[in-house]
């Protein structure tokens, strides 16, 4: 019989290893950041496709650059901007199904299919129907990725780095936006599409070599496969991950004892997690972020600023990227609630200033000419503070709040709700701007950010550093009553 102070490493055929050594094994926790970064290359690709409209709208309006052989109408461009959201409403359900049936890794890999189809259609488009179809395919991929990517990152993360990895989504999506903002105005329409295809190919090749999540293997009752991939993610030996694997396995075993249905989403602590998640994505979308990003060039043109609209758009994209890189470094120190409060306050101020500028402009106020810098300044403030909280944290919080068995059901619904809202914003923002003034839209968005501040202050729980079990107990009021079926 082995001494009780030793355990046998199951990988090393019985070599005794001191238990204290197991506990002291530090591993290489930076690996989870690399793996999450590779996974989010796909998110960067979606940012490239979402921001595509900003430089491409200008090309489509120019008969010499448009692949249509004629200028596109404003109504066609509005539909093109909003149709991505239609695909994104469908994508979460495809993504949720794929994540549960073929795994988080291969669910992410399968998003390559609609992304590539979309870029091929965009590259060969000679009419608006093909462009509409391309946007819908991109939307399907966006919906899939926004459902699976936070799930994947949460399941490979340690408790004290889960917020940082959850913030990668916003950080990488801004990489895609900045790339298309930077190269879109200076290269041809076709070249923009070819870069999009290359982007997808890089993700497919790089992510092929990344591991599945331990949680998925445990859900499939394959503990050895879970141990192997957790060892890869943590950079530890098989014995070195045993304690963490046992904790994950306990959560998974508890979840497998219950079968979640849509009805379960609306019960007890699950419903609390659901309405908090839906409220956060509501405030995220009604901050007006997609209206600002999709129509940024048009906003700068309407402001009458002396700055070249393409240059201003690129500057905003760079600011967005820098701001997004800050969040992963501070979110697990400052917490989710504080960043959401700062974010909602800053975005509200930026939007109200922007609304004030366009209101003065609509009244032909003489002061407008002396404050032409205000749209750029306001958008910089809006983008920076959005990237600190309202952008990344609804997805990070959503991935933390739901128990494992409910996540596959609830996350697609909340994500689809997000893209329904995005469709409404992007489709009707131009109409509102044309009919009653751009300032009205910005004032509405600003008011929603004010509401977001108070909602966060009173109703959003702090999940910083907490395990999934602790979060569930917190949502249930400190007990497990809500878990009883």
Protein Blocks (a to p, Z undefined) as FASTA:
>chain_A
ZZfkbccdfklgopacdfklmmmmnbjmklmmmmmmmmmmmmmmmmmmmmmmmmmmmmmm
pmklpmnlpacdfklmmmmmmmmmmmmmmmmmmmmmmmmmnojklmmmmmmmmmmmmmmm
mmmpcbfklmmmmmmmmmmmmmmmmmmmmmmmmmmpcfklmmmmmmmmmmmmmmmmmmmm
mmmmmmcfklmmmmmmmmmmmmmmmmmmpccdfklmmmnopaklmmmmmmmmnopafklm
mmmmmmmmmmmmmmmmpccdfklmmgcjllmmmmmmmmmmmmmmmnommmmmmmmmmmmm
mnopabdfklmmmmmmmmmmmmmmmmmmmmmmnommlmmmmmmmmmmmmmmmmmmmmmmm
mnopaklmmmmmmmmmmmmmmmmmmmmmmmmmmmmmmmmmpcfklmmmmmmmmmmmmmmm
mmmmmmmmmmmmmmnopklmmmmmmmmmmmmmmmmmmmmccfehiafklmmmmmnnopak
lmpZZ
